[in-house]
């Protein structure tokens, strides 16, 4: 028992514990994979090859209210889009290329028959103001668009703290997408050869929040390294 402003309450949290158990059950086991996810296409080269090789993160990320809110907002907006454009929109579209895979939040067929890729991004107040990740979002959507032949991309930005929405529309640059495909193929090949790439984002803000930061910290950042089960010290 615990005291809350003079009221005795139980310390156990069956609702919170049940939610956490449900979230944990949904987590995919860490395993090697063949393709780069479109959502990580702009990330550090080393981070991507760690993921392709099936390396576990430094620590399992705990569930958070903001992440759960983001999932709920995604599901709600996807349903609203399907209702707003009946017969013209498909949600949760799975796409697979030779080196890239992903899931498009919504694919809209415009009145003229062209396709538009819509990706929903839920952000906090800081990112809403800074828009520091917009280029990453454009990269992700450009890859999606090239895979399905879309001509337009839309970042549907949602401030999860206030409910504000903004629509950032752009024409798809296929040359940009092809450069990203080349990156994915290069890193795919390195992982297939048992290598982790150089740490291209070392020292940046992205590096600070990388799930493999501690694993990478003591390694040479400037070259690719041979992966072995016992260590990462052999250099290529």
Backbone as CSV, one residue per row, in Angstrom:
resi,resn,N_x,N_y,N_z,CA_x,CA_y,CA_z,C_x,C_y,C_z
1,UNK,0.840,-1.200,0.000,0.000,0.000,0.000,0.875,1.251,0.000
2,UNK,0.384,2.310,-0.597,1.097,3.571,-0.629,0.117,4.687,-0.273
3,UNK,0.684,5.836,0.104,-0.143,6.957,0.516,-0.172,8.019,-0.569
4,UNK,-1.371,8.415,-1.013,-1.525,9.439,-2.040,-2.425,10.530,-1.483
5,UNK,-1.786,11.613,-1.003,-2.533,12.703,-0.374,-3.481,12.183,0.710
6,UNK,-2.941,11.270,1.508,-3.716,10.759,2.625,-4.604,9.580,2.307
7,UNK,-4.686,9.210,1.021,-5.517,8.069,0.624,-4.620,6.873,0.360
8,UNK,-4.959,5.733,0.951,-4.187,4.521,0.748,-4.540,3.909,-0.605
9,UNK,-3.504,3.640,-1.441,-3.738,3.036,-2.749,-2.815,1.832,-2.940
10,UNK,-3.217,0.953,-3.839,-2.409,-0.211,-4.168,-1.237,0.205,-5.056
11,UNK,-0.083,-0.395,-4.810,1.080,-0.077,-5.630,1.065,-0.826,-6.966
12,UNK,0.370,-1.954,-7.022,0.333,-2.711,-8.278,-0.416,-1.911,-9.339
13,UNK,-0.009,-2.114,-10.623,-0.603,-1.366,-11.731,-1.057,-2.350,-12.809
14,UNK,-2.169,-3.028,-12.588,-2.566,-4.080,-13.543,-2.844,-3.559,-14.942
15,UNK,-3.395,-2.347,-15.098,-3.687,-1.822,-16.431,-2.393,-1.499,-17.171
16,UNK,-1.479,-0.773,-16.492,-0.190,-0.432,-17.091,0.586,-1.693,-17.439
17,UNK,0.592,-2.666,-16.511,1.324,-3.907,-16.752,0.734,-4.670,-17.938
18,UNK,-0.593,-4.644,-18.060,-1.240,-5.336,-19.178,-0.878,-4.683,-20.504
19,UNK,-0.845,-3.348,-20.530,-0.475,-2.625,-21.752,0.960,-2.935,-22.137
20,UNK,1.851,-2.911,-21.154,3.260,-3.201,-21.442,3.451,-4.630,-21.945
21,UNK,2.693,-5.559,-21.394,2.784,-6.946,-21.845,2.315,-7.080,-23.282
22,UNK,1.232,-6.342,-23.634,0.729,-6.383,-25.006,1.732,-5.781,-25.978
23,UNK,2.385,-4.676,-25.578,3.402,-4.047,-26.426,4.586,-4.986,-26.611
24,UNK,5.034,-5.622,-25.525,6.172,-6.540,-25.600,5.868,-7.719,-26.516
25,UNK,4.619,-8.197,-26.488,4.238,-9.336,-27.323,4.254,-8.987,-28.804
26,UNK,4.075,-7.689,-29.123,4.047,-7.256,-30.519,5.446,-7.057,-31.091
27,UNK,6.460,-6.947,-30.228,7.814,-6.686,-30.712,8.315,-7.863,-31.541
28,UNK,8.913,-7.550,-32.664,9.498,-8.587,-33.486,10.851,-8.988,-32.919
29,UNK,11.167,-10.275,-32.946,12.503,-10.675,-32.503,13.566,-10.102,-33.429
30,UNK,14.722,-9.782,-32.881,15.810,-9.235,-33.688,16.387,-10.338,-34.562
31,UNK,16.464,-10.092,-35.851,16.976,-11.098,-36.779,17.584,-10.396,-37.982
32,UNK,18.511,-11.091,-38.640,19.104,-10.551,-39.861,18.023,-10.424,-40.933
33,UNK,18.185,-9.454,-41.810,17.221,-9.272,-42.892,17.944,-8.907,-44.177
34,UNK,17.233,-9.045,-45.290,17.848,-8.871,-46.596,17.838,-7.434,-47.086
35,UNK,16.835,-6.658,-46.663,16.634,-5.348,-47.274,16.683,-4.211,-46.262
36,UNK,17.012,-3.037,-46.756,16.996,-1.813,-45.961,15.559,-1.316,-45.884
37,UNK,15.115,-0.949,-44.691,13.780,-0.357,-44.579,13.809,1.068,-45.127
38,UNK,12.770,1.431,-45.855,12.696,2.791,-46.404,12.740,3.833,-45.302
39,UNK,12.193,3.508,-44.133,12.157,4.460,-43.021,13.537,4.755,-42.444
40,UNK,14.546,3.921,-42.767,15.895,4.138,-42.246,16.879,4.510,-43.346
41,UNK,16.389,4.757,-44.545,17.245,4.937,-45.710,18.222,6.100,-45.549
42,UNK,17.865,7.121,-44.745,18.745,8.280,-44.552,19.698,8.107,-43.383
43,UNK,19.603,6.996,-42.686,20.377,6.808,-41.459,21.851,6.559,-41.756
44,UNK,22.634,6.562,-40.702,24.066,6.266,-40.761,24.294,4.909,-41.438
45,UNK,25.318,4.830,-42.282,25.626,3.581,-42.975,25.854,2.434,-41.991
46,UNK,26.594,2.703,-40.930,26.892,1.633,-39.966,25.629,1.173,-39.260
47,UNK,24.776,2.104,-38.882,23.528,1.729,-38.223,22.717,0.783,-39.110
48,UNK,22.664,1.080,-40.403,21.887,0.239,-41.314,22.485,-1.158,-41.410
49,UNK,23.799,-1.261,-41.524,24.392,-2.598,-41.645,24.292,-3.374,-40.326
50,UNK,24.370,-2.699,-39.181,24.090,-3.373,-37.906,22.706,-4.019,-37.963
51,UNK,21.728,-3.260,-38.426,20.357,-3.768,-38.480,20.231,-4.922,-39.474
52,UNK,20.850,-4.805,-40.646,20.788,-5.869,-41.641,21.399,-7.168,-41.119
53,UNK,22.441,-7.048,-40.319,23.108,-8.221,-39.763,22.355,-8.828,-38.581
54,UNK,21.292,-8.157,-38.121,20.500,-8.684,-37.019,21.088,-8.425,-35.657
55,UNK,21.920,-7.391,-35.533,22.506,-7.059,-34.232,21.437,-6.480,-33.306
56,UNK,21.423,-6.931,-32.069,20.482,-6.387,-31.104,20.881,-4.987,-30.692
57,UNK,19.917,-4.127,-30.360,20.230,-2.770,-29.901,20.909,-2.803,-28.545
58,UNK,21.509,-1.675,-28.162,22.172,-1.590,-26.861,21.221,-1.987,-25.737
59,UNK,19.982,-1.579,-25.842,18.958,-1.953,-24.869,17.599,-1.911,-25.550
60,UNK,16.690,-2.759,-25.082,15.357,-2.781,-25.652,14.630,-1.522,-25.231
61,UNK,14.101,-0.803,-26.213,13.412,0.447,-25.923,12.082,0.167,-25.213
62,UNK,11.900,0.805,-24.092,10.653,0.625,-23.354,9.499,1.292,-24.096
63,UNK,8.287,0.750,-23.864,7.123,1.398,-24.465,6.971,2.789,-23.882
64,UNK,6.456,3.698,-24.674,6.274,5.061,-24.199,4.903,5.565,-24.618
65,UNK,4.300,6.449,-23.824,2.999,6.996,-24.206,3.016,7.679,-25.563
66,UNK,4.111,8.385,-25.885,4.151,9.097,-27.163,4.152,8.120,-28.336
67,UNK,4.855,6.976,-28.180,4.865,5.984,-29.254,3.489,5.367,-29.429
68,UNK,2.828,5.067,-28.325,1.478,4.509,-28.399,0.507,5.516,-29.004
69,UNK,0.679,6.790,-28.647,-0.158,7.834,-29.233,0.074,7.934,-30.736
70,UNK,1.335,7.829,-31.133,1.658,7.892,-32.558,0.981,6.775,-33.330
71,UNK,1.001,5.551,-32.786,0.337,4.427,-33.443,-1.160,4.680,-33.570
72,UNK,-1.751,5.202,-32.499,-3.192,5.454,-32.511,-3.557,6.545,-33.522
73,UNK,-2.747,7.607,-33.593,-2.999,8.693,-34.541,-2.885,8.172,-35.971
74,UNK,-1.860,7.348,-36.231,-1.703,6.761,-37.563,-2.956,5.995,-37.967
75,UNK,-3.401,5.094,-37.105,-4.547,4.251,-37.431,-5.798,5.099,-37.668
76,UNK,-5.978,6.127,-36.844,-7.163,6.975,-36.972,-7.136,7.774,-38.272
77,UNK,-5.993,8.368,-38.592,-5.902,9.175,-39.803,-6.004,8.321,-41.065
78,UNK,-5.441,7.132,-41.044,-5.564,6.244,-42.192,-7.032,5.916,-42.455
79,UNK,-7.789,5.658,-41.377,-9.216,5.378,-41.522,-9.961,6.603,-42.065
80,UNK,-9.595,7.790,-41.581,-10.242,9.009,-42.064,-9.929,9.257,-43.536
81,UNK,-8.697,8.999,-43.949,-8.331,9.182,-45.354,-9.120,8.232,-46.256
82,UNK,-9.276,6.988,-45.798,-10.046,6.023,-46.586,-11.486,6.489,-46.744
83,UNK,-12.023,7.125,-45.710,-13.384,7.642,-45.791,-13.495,8.900,-46.630
84,UNK,-12.441,9.719,-46.629,-12.466,10.981,-47.371,-12.284,10.780,-48.874
85,UNK,-11.583,9.712,-49.261,-11.330,9.433,-50.678,-11.783,8.011,-51.010
86,UNK,-13.073,7.734,-50.924,-13.562,6.360,-51.134,-13.208,5.826,-52.517
87,UNK,-12.637,4.626,-52.520,-12.280,3.988,-53.779,-11.016,4.500,-54.420
88,UNK,-10.425,5.542,-53.860,-9.240,6.136,-54.477,-7.996,6.040,-53.594
89,UNK,-8.122,5.465,-52.425,-6.973,5.422,-51.518,-6.813,4.026,-50.935
90,UNK,-5.574,3.613,-50.827,-5.226,2.328,-50.225,-4.260,2.602,-49.082
91,UNK,-4.504,1.996,-47.936,-3.646,2.232,-46.773,-2.796,1.002,-46.467
92,UNK,-1.687,1.260,-45.776,-0.750,0.215,-45.354,-0.339,-0.660,-46.539
93,UNK,0.196,0.004,-47.554,0.615,-0.678,-48.782,2.047,-1.184,-48.617
94,UNK,2.216,-2.482,-48.666,3.542,-3.083,-48.544,4.272,-3.004,-49.880
95,UNK,5.527,-2.497,-49.881,6.316,-2.398,-51.105,7.668,-3.060,-50.886
96,UNK,8.148,-3.759,-51.912,9.417,-4.481,-51.818,10.199,-4.283,-53.106
97,UNK,11.457,-3.852,-52.977,12.364,-3.749,-54.106,13.508,-4.721,-53.918
98,UNK,14.524,-4.631,-54.782,15.638,-5.575,-54.661,16.445,-5.357,-53.394
99,UNK,16.523,-4.111,-52.897,17.319,-3.833,-51.703,16.563,-3.028,-50.656
100,UNK,15.315,-2.638,-50.942,14.553,-1.773,-50.043,13.147,-2.345,-49.862
101,UNK,12.618,-2.219,-48.663,11.225,-2.587,-48.421,10.611,-1.573,-47.466
102,UNK,9.286,-1.578,-47.387,8.629,-0.650,-46.480,7.120,-0.760,-46.565
103,UNK,6.451,0.134,-45.850,4.987,0.158,-45.830,4.529,1.593,-45.993
104,UNK,3.796,1.848,-47.055,3.260,3.186,-47.319,2.003,3.385,-46.479
105,UNK,1.923,4.497,-45.769,0.737,4.759,-44.954,-0.509,4.865,-45.813
106,UNK,-0.429,5.632,-46.898,-1.591,5.791,-47.778,-1.121,6.103,-49.192
107,UNK,-1.761,5.465,-50.163,-1.462,5.682,-51.575,-2.746,6.181,-52.238
108,UNK,-2.712,7.414,-52.739,-3.899,8.073,-53.290,-3.817,8.154,-54.803
109,UNK,-4.905,7.758,-55.465,-5.011,7.945,-56.909,-5.720,9.268,-57.155
110,UNK,-4.998,10.214,-57.779,-5.557,11.542,-58.023,-6.601,11.482,-59.144
111,UNK,-7.323,12.578,-59.341,-8.366,12.626,-60.369,-7.826,12.384,-61.773
112,UNK,-6.560,12.764,-61.993,-5.969,12.569,-63.322,-5.322,11.197,-63.482
113,UNK,-5.453,10.336,-62.462,-4.921,8.983,-62.543,-3.520,8.812,-61.986
114,UNK,-2.820,9.904,-61.680,-1.484,9.800,-61.103,-1.579,9.395,-59.635
115,UNK,-0.453,8.879,-59.104,-0.418,8.401,-57.731,0.323,9.378,-56.825
116,UNK,-0.167,9.496,-55.608,0.476,10.318,-54.575,0.718,9.463,-53.337
117,UNK,1.950,9.492,-52.845,2.299,8.775,-51.614,2.131,9.712,-50.434
118,UNK,1.385,9.258,-49.421,1.173,10.039,-48.199,1.807,9.293,-47.041
119,UNK,2.662,9.977,-46.305,3.276,9.370,-45.118,2.968,10.238,-43.906
120,UNK,2.418,9.622,-42.876,2.020,10.331,-41.662,3.179,10.338,-40.672
121,UNK,3.537,11.522,-40.193,4.599,11.650,-39.209,4.063,12.370,-37.976
122,UNK,4.043,11.685,-36.845,3.622,12.315,-35.589,4.870,12.776,-34.846
123,UNK,4.892,14.036,-34.452,6.076,14.627,-33.828,5.669,15.410,-32.586
124,UNK,6.647,15.654,-31.733,6.439,16.498,-30.567,6.557,17.972,-30.935
125,UNK,6.351,18.820,-29.935,6.337,20.266,-30.180,7.680,20.761,-30.719
126,UNK,8.778,20.201,-30.247,10.099,20.667,-30.684,10.307,20.403,-32.176
127,UNK,10.048,19.172,-32.608,10.231,18.843,-34.017,9.199,19.563,-34.883
128,UNK,8.013,19.792,-34.360,7.001,20.556,-35.097,7.521,21.951,-35.436
129,UNK,8.236,22.549,-34.489,8.767,23.897,-34.709,10.011,23.882,-35.593
130,UNK,10.901,22.908,-35.386,12.182,22.899,-36.083,12.106,22.332,-37.497
131,UNK,11.254,21.348,-37.702,11.162,20.652,-39.003,12.533,20.106,-39.421
132,UNK,13.290,19.602,-38.475,14.656,19.183,-38.760,14.740,17.853,-39.510
133,UNK,13.662,17.092,-39.534,13.703,15.768,-40.165,12.955,15.711,-41.490
134,UNK,12.552,16.855,-41.994,11.754,16.862,-43.216,12.517,16.221,-44.379
135,UNK,13.819,16.482,-44.495,14.599,15.893,-45.589,14.620,14.374,-45.490
136,UNK,14.673,13.845,-44.267,14.616,12.392,-44.083,13.268,11.848,-44.539
137,UNK,12.205,12.570,-44.205,10.874,12.145,-44.627,10.763,12.143,-46.150
138,UNK,11.321,13.170,-46.786,11.280,13.261,-48.246,12.047,12.089,-48.872
139,UNK,13.190,11.731,-48.289,13.940,10.576,-48.782,13.087,9.312,-48.729
140,UNK,12.457,9.078,-47.589,11.638,7.884,-47.417,10.495,7.836,-48.434
141,UNK,9.793,8.946,-48.573,8.659,8.986,-49.491,9.128,8.877,-50.945
142,UNK,10.279,9.462,-51.264,10.811,9.374,-52.627,11.072,7.925,-53.017
143,UNK,11.596,7.145,-52.082,11.825,5.724,-52.337,10.500,5.002,-52.562
144,UNK,9.534,5.262,-51.687,8.212,4.668,-51.871,7.651,5.016,-53.256
145,UNK,7.729,6.297,-53.588,7.145,6.772,-54.841,7.782,6.096,-56.050
146,UNK,9.103,5.961,-56.028,9.791,5.320,-57.142,9.388,3.851,-57.276
147,UNK,9.120,3.188,-56.160,8.749,1.776,-56.188,7.348,1.551,-56.763
148,UNK,6.461,2.541,-56.602,5.082,2.363,-57.084,4.750,3.251,-58.276
149,UNK,5.710,4.081,-58.725,5.469,4.949,-59.873,4.653,6.188,-59.557
150,UNK,4.725,6.676,-58.323,3.999,7.895,-57.949,4.779,9.129,-58.388
151,UNK,4.072,10.210,-58.615,4.705,11.451,-59.053,4.758,12.513,-57.959
152,UNK,3.952,12.341,-56.916,3.858,13.342,-55.853,3.986,12.663,-54.498
153,UNK,4.616,13.378,-53.565,4.715,12.899,-52.194,4.144,13.920,-51.232
154,UNK,3.576,13.437,-50.148,3.035,14.321,-49.115,3.488,13.826,-47.750
155,UNK,4.102,14.722,-46.986,4.351,14.466,-45.570,3.176,15.074,-44.812
156,UNK,2.387,14.221,-44.166,1.297,14.715,-43.328,1.836,14.790,-41.904
157,UNK,2.242,15.997,-41.522,2.899,16.212,-40.236,1.852,16.502,-39.165
158,UNK,1.930,15.771,-38.047,0.944,15.908,-36.978,1.661,16.209,-35.665
159,UNK,1.275,17.291,-35.025,1.800,17.642,-33.711,0.981,16.883,-32.669
160,UNK,1.574,15.848,-32.087,0.803,15.018,-31.155,0.505,15.733,-29.841
161,UNK,1.179,16.871,-29.598,0.919,17.621,-28.373,-0.278,18.553,-28.516
162,UNK,-0.536,19.025,-29.745,-1.606,20.008,-29.942,-2.681,19.544,-30.920
163,UNK,-2.370,18.503,-31.711,-3.317,18.051,-32.723,-3.238,18.815,-34.027
164,UNK,-2.331,19.790,-34.136,-2.180,20.540,-35.386,-1.681,19.618,-36.501
165,UNK,-2.070,19.929,-37.742,-1.614,19.176,-38.901,-1.094,20.130,-39.969
166,UNK,-0.107,19.647,-40.714,0.424,20.410,-41.833,0.677,19.443,-42.979
167,UNK,0.458,19.904,-44.198,0.627,19.074,-45.390,1.787,19.616,-46.207
168,UNK,2.870,18.849,-46.292,4.054,19.253,-47.031,4.104,18.441,-48.323
169,UNK,3.791,19.083,-49.438,3.659,18.403,-50.725,4.877,18.706,-51.604
170,UNK,5.342,17.700,-52.342,6.496,17.911,-53.219,6.420,16.977,-54.424
171,UNK,7.058,17.393,-55.512,7.192,16.543,-56.698,8.326,15.555,-56.461
172,UNK,8.109,14.315,-56.825,9.108,13.273,-56.583,10.295,13.438,-57.514
173,UNK,11.494,13.412,-56.940,12.744,13.490,-57.694,13.271,12.059,-57.845
174,UNK,13.118,11.500,-59.030,13.512,10.107,-59.234,15.028,9.924,-59.176
175,UNK,15.799,10.944,-59.509,17.257,10.856,-59.399,17.655,10.730,-57.925
176,UNK,16.960,11.472,-57.079,17.203,11.376,-55.635,16.887,9.972,-55.151
177,UNK,15.770,9.424,-55.595,15.386,8.075,-55.188,16.414,7.049,-55.649
178,UNK,16.899,7.185,-56.869,17.873,6.218,-57.396,19.172,6.251,-56.605
179,UNK,19.594,7.441,-56.172,20.798,7.541,-55.344,20.601,6.803,-54.017
180,UNK,19.406,6.874,-53.476,19.103,6.159,-52.228,19.055,4.649,-52.456
181,UNK,18.535,4.228,-53.614,18.559,2.804,-53.945,19.996,2.306,-54.056
182,UNK,20.858,3.119,-54.654,22.268,2.739,-54.769,22.897,2.563,-53.389
183,UNK,22.573,3.465,-52.482,23.072,3.344,-51.112,22.599,2.041,-50.493
184,UNK,21.318,1.743,-50.649,20.757,0.525,-50.065,21.433,-0.719,-50.637
185,UNK,21.673,-0.747,-51.937,22.316,-1.900,-52.569,23.745,-2.074,-52.057
186,UNK,24.449,-0.943,-51.903,25.826,-1.004,-51.409,25.873,-1.572,-49.992
187,UNK,24.988,-1.101,-49.129,24.979,-1.576,-47.746,24.456,-2.999,-47.644
188,UNK,23.514,-3.340,-48.495,23.026,-4.721,-48.558,24.177,-5.676,-48.883
189,UNK,24.993,-5.283,-49.870,26.139,-6.121,-50.269,27.152,-6.223,-49.133
190,UNK,27.429,-5.122,-48.445,28.374,-5.174,-47.337,27.898,-6.123,-46.246
191,UNK,26.616,-6.037,-45.901,26.077,-6.921,-44.867,26.138,-8.381,-45.316
192,UNK,25.845,-8.637,-46.588,25.920,-10.003,-47.108,27.344,-10.542,-47.042
193,UNK,28.327,-9.639,-47.134,29.735,-10.027,-47.030,30.218,-10.075,-45.583
194,UNK,29.307,-9.842,-44.626,29.678,-9.902,-43.216,30.383,-8.670,-42.712
195,UNK,30.099,-7.506,-43.304,30.759,-6.269,-42.912,29.770,-5.287,-42.298
196,UNK,30.280,-4.461,-41.375,29.528,-3.279,-40.944,30.215,-2.067,-41.565
197,UNK,29.437,-1.143,-42.059,29.969,0.003,-42.790,30.607,1.018,-41.852
198,UNK,31.231,2.025,-42.437,31.794,3.095,-41.620,30.669,3.884,-40.957
199,UNK,31.011,4.574,-39.877,30.015,5.313,-39.092,29.885,6.722,-39.664
200,UNK,29.018,6.894,-40.635,28.923,8.164,-41.351,28.238,9.262,-40.543
201,UNK,27.558,8.907,-39.465,26.859,9.930,-38.677,27.491,10.146,-37.312
202,UNK,28.708,9.644,-37.120,29.335,9.748,-35.800,29.465,11.210,-35.361
203,UNK,29.054,11.481,-34.121,29.170,12.824,-33.564,28.001,13.732,-33.851
204,UNK,27.005,13.250,-34.596,25.846,14.069,-34.919,24.718,13.813,-33.918
205,UNK,23.641,14.573,-34.065,22.474,14.371,-33.206,21.870,12.989,-33.432
206,UNK,21.896,12.519,-34.687,21.387,11.184,-34.982,22.196,10.119,-34.269
207,UNK,23.500,10.316,-34.195,24.386,9.378,-33.503,24.055,9.308,-32.011
208,UNK,23.717,10.437,-31.450,23.415,10.506,-30.015,22.283,9.558,-29.617
209,UNK,21.292,9.414,-30.505,20.123,8.593,-30.190,20.146,7.237,-30.888
210,UNK,21.268,6.872,-31.481,21.352,5.604,-32.197,21.237,4.418,-31.234
211,UNK,20.451,3.397,-31.565,20.311,2.239,-30.684,21.563,1.365,-30.613
212,UNK,22.547,1.636,-31.484,23.794,0.870,-31.485,24.988,1.709,-31.027
213,UNK,24.743,2.837,-30.408,25.819,3.771,-30.074,26.914,3.114,-29.214
214,UNK,26.517,2.431,-28.152,27.522,1.834,-27.266,28.310,0.742,-27.972
215,UNK,27.640,0.007,-28.843,28.323,-1.038,-29.610,29.373,-0.423,-30.535
216,UNK,29.054,0.747,-31.074,29.913,1.396,-32.062,31.026,2.227,-31.425
217,UNK,30.816,2.648,-30.181,31.647,3.681,-29.575,33.139,3.379,-29.603
218,UNK,33.545,2.152,-29.312,34.967,1.833,-29.244,35.578,1.376,-30.547
219,UNK,34.834,1.462,-31.631,35.304,0.965,-32.913,35.832,2.081,-33.808
220,UNK,36.643,1.703,-34.776,37.093,2.634,-35.803,35.873,3.109,-36.581
221,UNK,35.722,4.417,-36.703,34.534,4.969,-37.368,34.746,5.178,-38.863
222,UNK,35.980,5.117,-39.319,36.313,5.584,-40.665,36.369,4.490,-41.714
223,UNK,36.165,3.240,-41.323,36.238,2.154,-42.297,35.248,1.055,-41.938
224,UNK,35.015,0.160,-42.883,34.127,-0.962,-42.609,34.882,-2.020,-41.814
225,UNK,34.139,-2.779,-41.002,34.727,-3.782,-40.131,34.098,-5.139,-40.390
226,UNK,34.906,-6.180,-40.235,34.405,-7.534,-40.413,33.626,-7.947,-39.169
227,UNK,32.431,-8.468,-39.377,31.608,-8.927,-38.259,31.972,-10.358,-37.895
228,UNK,32.231,-10.591,-36.619,32.375,-11.949,-36.101,31.549,-12.035,-34.833
229,UNK,31.216,-13.250,-34.430,30.423,-13.427,-33.216,31.176,-13.001,-31.974
230,UNK,32.510,-12.989,-32.046,33.300,-12.699,-30.861,33.770,-11.256,-30.777
231,UNK,33.597,-10.496,-31.841,34.080,-9.117,-31.756,34.006,-8.404,-33.076
232,UNK,34.527,-7.148,-33.074,34.418,-6.297,-34.249,35.768,-5.673,-34.593
233,UNK,36.843,-6.340,-34.213,38.135,-5.673,-34.289,38.869,-5.908,-35.616
234,UNK,38.453,-6.890,-36.386,39.106,-7.110,-37.664,38.683,-6.024,-38.650
235,UNK,39.622,-5.446,-39.326,39.330,-4.311,-40.197,39.456,-4.720,-41.672
236,UNK,38.600,-4.115,-42.473,38.617,-4.384,-43.922,39.226,-3.192,-44.647
